[in-house]
Amino acid sequence: MNAEPRTALEHLIAALERHFEAAASGRGDEDPAYVAAYRQLIDAFEAYDDALYDAYGVDAAFLVYDDDEDDLVDVDADAEEDDLEDPGLREQFDL
């Protein structure tokens, strides 16, 4: 699929909103509406990630894993966890 990255981003943002609304409903992660929003979010993210790579040759900063996979590591084995953190995000979101 060759989606335009901006369009894929807009779909991802909409999927994040739907996921938030389903989560905030308080009905739990077994609720069919939540499960649907969860799956839509994964699909939207993967489409965005693919569109970014196709257009610019870069990946998004997140990984989606399958429950069947025990370990998913996509960083340099020599990298330290502290090297991967962005202190600006911690300050911006008061983490």
C-alpha positions as CSV (number, residue, x, y, z in Angstrom):
1,M,0.0,0.0,0.0
2,N,1.4,3.4,-1.0
3,A,-0.4,5.9,1.1
4,E,0.6,9.5,1.3
5,P,2.2,10.1,4.7
6,R,0.1,13.1,5.7
7,T,-3.1,11.2,5.0
8,A,-1.8,8.2,6.9
9,L,-0.9,10.5,9.8
10,E,-4.5,11.9,9.9
11,H,-5.9,8.4,10.0
12,L,-3.5,7.5,12.8
13,I,-4.6,10.6,14.8
14,A,-8.3,9.7,14.3
15,A,-7.5,6.1,15.4
16,L,-5.8,7.4,18.5
17,E,-8.9,9.5,19.3
18,R,-11.2,6.5,18.9
19,H,-8.9,4.4,21.1
20,F,-8.9,7.0,23.8
21,E,-12.7,7.3,23.7
22,A,-13.1,3.6,24.0
23,A,-10.6,3.4,26.8
24,A,-12.2,6.3,28.6
25,S,-15.6,4.6,28.5
26,G,-14.5,2.5,31.4
27,R,-15.9,-0.7,30.0
28,G,-12.6,-2.5,30.0
29,D,-10.3,-4.1,27.5
30,E,-12.8,-6.9,26.8
31,D,-15.4,-4.5,25.4
32,P,-16.0,-5.1,21.7
33,A,-15.8,-1.3,21.0
34,Y,-12.4,-1.2,22.7
35,V,-11.1,-4.3,20.9
36,A,-12.2,-2.7,17.6
37,A,-10.5,0.6,18.4
38,Y,-7.3,-1.2,19.5
39,R,-7.1,-3.1,16.2
40,Q,-7.9,0.0,14.2
41,L,-5.1,1.8,16.0
42,I,-2.6,-0.9,15.2
43,D,-3.7,-0.9,11.5
44,A,-3.5,2.9,11.3
45,F,0.0,2.9,12.9
46,E,1.3,0.2,10.5
47,A,-0.1,2.1,7.5
48,Y,1.6,5.3,8.8
49,D,4.9,3.6,9.4
50,D,4.8,2.0,5.9
51,A,3.9,5.4,4.3
52,L,6.8,7.1,6.1
53,Y,9.2,4.4,5.0
54,D,7.9,4.4,1.4
55,A,8.1,8.2,1.1
56,Y,11.1,9.1,3.2
57,G,13.0,5.9,4.0
58,V,12.5,6.3,7.8
59,D,10.6,4.4,10.4
60,A,8.3,5.6,13.1
61,A,9.6,5.5,16.6
62,F,7.4,2.7,17.8
63,L,7.2,-1.0,17.3
64,V,4.0,-3.2,17.2
65,Y,4.5,-6.7,18.4
66,D,2.4,-9.8,18.2
67,D,1.3,-11.5,21.4
68,D,2.9,-14.7,20.0
69,E,6.3,-13.1,20.0
70,D,8.2,-13.4,23.2
71,D,10.9,-10.8,22.5
72,L,10.9,-8.0,20.0
73,V,14.1,-5.9,20.1
74,D,14.7,-3.4,17.4
75,V,17.6,-1.5,18.8
76,D,21.4,-1.8,18.6
77,A,22.4,-4.5,21.1
78,D,25.1,-2.1,22.4
79,A,22.7,0.8,23.0
80,E,21.9,1.7,26.6
81,E,18.3,2.4,27.6
82,D,19.3,5.9,28.7
83,D,20.6,6.6,25.2
84,L,17.2,5.9,23.7
85,E,15.2,8.3,25.9
86,D,14.4,11.8,24.8
87,P,14.6,14.1,27.9
88,G,12.6,16.7,26.1
89,L,9.6,14.4,26.1
90,R,9.9,13.7,29.8
91,E,9.8,17.5,30.5
92,Q,7.1,18.2,28.0
93,F,4.8,15.5,29.5
94,D,6.0,15.8,33.1
95,L,7.2,12.2,33.3
